[in-house]
Amino acid sequence: MTARILVYLLLCACGDLVAAETVLTSSGVFAFNIDPAKSTVRFTLGAVFHTVHGTFRIKSGAVRFDPNSGKASGQIAVDVRSGNTGEGTRDRQMHSNVLESERFPDAVFSPDRITGRLASSGPSDLEVHGTLRLHGRDHELTFPVHVQTQTVSITARAKFTVPYVSWGMRDPSTFVLQVAKSVDVDVILEGR
C-alpha cells in the first residue's frame, strides 16, 4: 500500500468522523463529505457609493474524485433563501426580484472534472470544472480551488464570478442606484 492510502485508512479508523469525513475508498477514489455548519458562501456586489457583502448557507455537499482519471461527481447545494446582506429591504428585493428564492430555493454545483494533484497533507491547488444550476438554468464553470488537508480535516476555498444579469436574472439597478452586473463569490467548505 502506498503511504497515502495508509494515512487515509488510519484517519478513518482513528478519527472522529461524525459530521463530515474525508476518505480514500478502496477503489482509490477520494470522498469528501462537507459539514454545512462549518461551510459558507460569501458574496460581494459592487454598487455606486458602496459595496454590498452577504452570505448564503450550504445545505449539503459531497464530492467524489478519482485522482487517476480526474473524474469527479457529487453535488454541493446552497440554500438560496438563506441569502443575507444585513439590510432587510435590500434582502427582500434580492429574494423577490433578483434571485426569486421561493421559485428557485437551491443553487447546486455538480463537479465533473478536477485537475491537479491533491496532497495527502498540506496545501494543494486544483482546478474544478462542473455545472452550476442557478435560477433554473445550468451554467458551465471552471475555477481554481485551494485545498488545505490536515490530520483529520480538509478545507477547500474557491473564488469565482457569477455574471447574474447575463445568466437571466433581473438587474436591480435603478436610476439612482447602479450595481455591478456580476457578483464575486467566495466559497469555503470544511469537512473532517
VMD Tcl script that draws the C-alpha trace (Angstrom):
set ca {
  {0.00 0.00 0.00}
  {1.14 3.49 -0.66}
  {1.81 5.83 2.23}
  {-1.15 7.99 1.15}
  {-3.63 5.12 1.42}
  {-2.22 4.13 4.81}
  {-2.62 7.70 6.10}
  {-6.25 7.87 4.97}
  {-7.08 4.43 6.40}
  {-5.52 5.44 9.72}
  {-7.50 8.69 9.73}
  {-10.74 6.85 9.03}
  {-10.09 4.26 11.72}
  {-8.96 6.67 14.45}
  {-10.59 10.00 13.65}
  {-13.87 11.29 14.94}
  {-15.71 11.48 11.63}
  {-19.18 12.50 12.75}
  {-20.40 15.47 10.69}
  {-18.15 15.10 7.67}
  {-15.39 12.87 6.58}
  {-12.51 12.67 4.15}
  {-11.66 9.18 2.93}
  {-9.86 7.40 0.17}
  {-12.05 4.44 -0.79}
  {-10.69 1.00 -1.62}
  {-11.02 1.83 -5.31}
  {-8.68 4.83 -4.85}
  {-11.47 7.40 -5.12}
  {-11.26 10.39 -2.78}
  {-14.54 11.15 -0.97}
  {-15.22 14.44 0.82}
  {-18.45 14.98 2.77}
  {-18.98 18.62 3.60}
  {-20.01 19.86 7.03}
  {-22.65 22.56 6.29}
  {-22.31 24.04 9.80}
  {-18.65 24.91 9.11}
  {-19.05 25.95 5.47}
  {-20.31 29.16 3.88}
  {-20.73 31.14 0.70}
  {-19.85 34.84 0.82}
  {-20.60 37.29 -1.94}
  {-19.60 40.83 -2.88}
  {-21.56 43.06 -5.23}
  {-20.16 46.39 -6.32}
  {-22.53 49.35 -6.33}
  {-22.37 53.12 -6.67}
  {-21.50 54.66 -3.26}
  {-20.93 51.29 -1.52}
  {-20.18 47.59 -1.86}
  {-22.72 45.00 -0.75}
  {-21.46 41.99 1.22}
  {-23.57 38.97 2.09}
  {-23.70 35.28 2.81}
  {-25.57 32.09 1.92}
  {-25.66 28.82 3.86}
  {-24.55 25.48 2.47}
  {-27.38 22.91 2.69}
  {-25.39 19.77 1.91}
  {-22.48 18.55 -0.07}
  {-20.40 15.55 -1.06}
  {-17.72 15.26 -3.73}
  {-16.04 12.15 -5.08}
  {-12.83 12.43 -7.09}
  {-10.70 9.84 -8.87}
  {-7.12 11.22 -8.80}
  {-6.08 8.86 -11.63}
  {-8.71 9.90 -14.18}
  {-9.67 13.33 -12.86}
  {-13.36 12.41 -12.95}
  {-15.47 13.95 -10.23}
  {-19.05 13.60 -9.10}
  {-21.35 14.76 -6.34}
  {-23.21 17.94 -5.52}
  {-22.87 20.99 -3.33}
  {-26.25 22.57 -2.55}
  {-26.64 26.17 -1.40}
  {-29.79 27.43 0.32}
  {-30.64 30.47 -1.81}
  {-33.36 31.51 0.65}
  {-30.67 31.96 3.33}
  {-29.12 34.90 1.43}
  {-28.46 37.76 3.83}
  {-26.81 41.15 3.38}
  {-27.81 42.51 6.80}
  {-30.32 45.01 5.39}
  {-33.93 43.84 5.36}
  {-35.29 45.95 2.50}
  {-32.36 45.06 0.24}
  {-32.69 41.37 1.15}
  {-36.41 41.30 0.32}
  {-35.64 42.94 -3.05}
  {-32.83 40.45 -3.71}
  {-35.02 37.44 -2.88}
  {-38.22 38.52 -4.62}
  {-36.93 40.34 -7.72}
  {-33.44 39.03 -8.49}
  {-33.00 35.51 -7.11}
  {-36.70 34.59 -6.99}
  {-35.79 32.43 -3.98}
  {-39.24 30.93 -3.44}
  {-39.31 29.69 -7.04}
  {-35.62 28.66 -7.12}
  {-34.71 27.79 -3.49}
  {-31.44 25.98 -4.25}
  {-28.27 26.59 -6.22}
  {-26.45 23.32 -6.93}
  {-22.90 22.85 -8.18}
  {-22.11 19.44 -9.71}
  {-18.39 18.87 -10.38}
  {-17.41 16.56 -13.22}
  {-13.64 17.04 -13.52}
  {-10.80 18.04 -11.21}
  {-7.24 18.67 -12.39}
  {-4.16 18.96 -10.23}
  {-2.55 16.81 -7.58}
  {-4.24 16.54 -4.19}
  {-1.62 16.28 -1.43}
  {-2.35 13.88 1.44}
  {-1.43 16.68 3.84}
  {-0.76 20.38 3.48}
  {-1.81 22.71 0.67}
  {-2.92 21.79 -2.86}
  {-4.11 23.92 -5.75}
  {-6.66 22.28 -8.01}
  {-8.94 23.34 -10.84}
  {-12.57 22.22 -10.74}
  {-14.94 22.03 -13.70}
  {-18.66 21.43 -13.46}
  {-22.16 22.80 -13.76}
  {-23.84 25.37 -11.54}
  {-27.64 25.16 -11.57}
  {-28.81 28.63 -10.57}
  {-32.15 30.31 -11.11}
  {-33.43 27.28 -13.03}
  {-30.60 27.19 -15.57}
  {-27.35 25.25 -15.90}
  {-24.08 27.17 -16.33}
  {-20.69 25.62 -17.01}
  {-17.92 26.80 -14.66}
  {-14.21 26.21 -14.20}
  {-12.44 27.77 -11.21}
  {-9.35 27.32 -9.02}
  {-9.68 25.71 -5.60}
  {-7.13 25.94 -2.81}
  {-7.27 22.89 -0.54}
  {-5.67 22.54 2.88}
  {-5.53 18.97 4.16}
  {-4.74 18.39 7.83}
  {-4.70 15.31 10.03}
  {-8.46 14.80 10.21}
  {-9.86 17.78 8.34}
  {-9.91 19.41 4.94}
  {-10.76 22.95 3.91}
  {-11.45 23.93 0.31}
  {-11.67 27.57 -0.78}
  {-12.79 28.79 -4.18}
  {-13.40 32.20 -5.71}
  {-15.28 32.89 -8.92}
  {-17.55 35.46 -10.54}
  {-21.21 34.95 -11.43}
  {-22.47 37.18 -14.27}
  {-26.01 37.03 -12.89}
  {-27.57 39.51 -15.35}
  {-26.26 37.70 -18.43}
  {-27.43 34.45 -16.79}
  {-31.01 35.69 -16.91}
  {-31.57 37.32 -13.54}
  {-33.01 40.78 -13.16}
  {-30.68 43.77 -12.82}
  {-31.68 45.53 -9.57}
  {-30.17 48.85 -10.69}
  {-32.36 51.93 -10.57}
  {-31.90 55.41 -11.99}
  {-30.15 56.48 -8.77}
  {-28.51 53.23 -7.63}
  {-26.36 51.35 -10.10}
  {-24.97 47.91 -9.20}
  {-22.49 45.63 -10.95}
  {-23.84 43.09 -13.44}
  {-21.78 40.32 -11.84}
  {-21.17 39.20 -8.27}
  {-17.94 37.86 -6.75}
  {-18.39 34.62 -4.84}
  {-16.08 33.18 -2.17}
  {-16.87 29.59 -1.10}
  {-15.35 27.97 1.99}
  {-16.06 24.27 2.52}
  {-14.94 22.32 5.56}
  {-15.05 18.68 6.47}
  {-13.17 16.37 8.80}
}
mol new
graphics top color blue
foreach p $ca { graphics top sphere $p radius 0.5 }
foreach p [lrange $ca 0 end-1] q [lrange $ca 1 end] { graphics top cylinder $p $q radius 0.2 }
display resetview
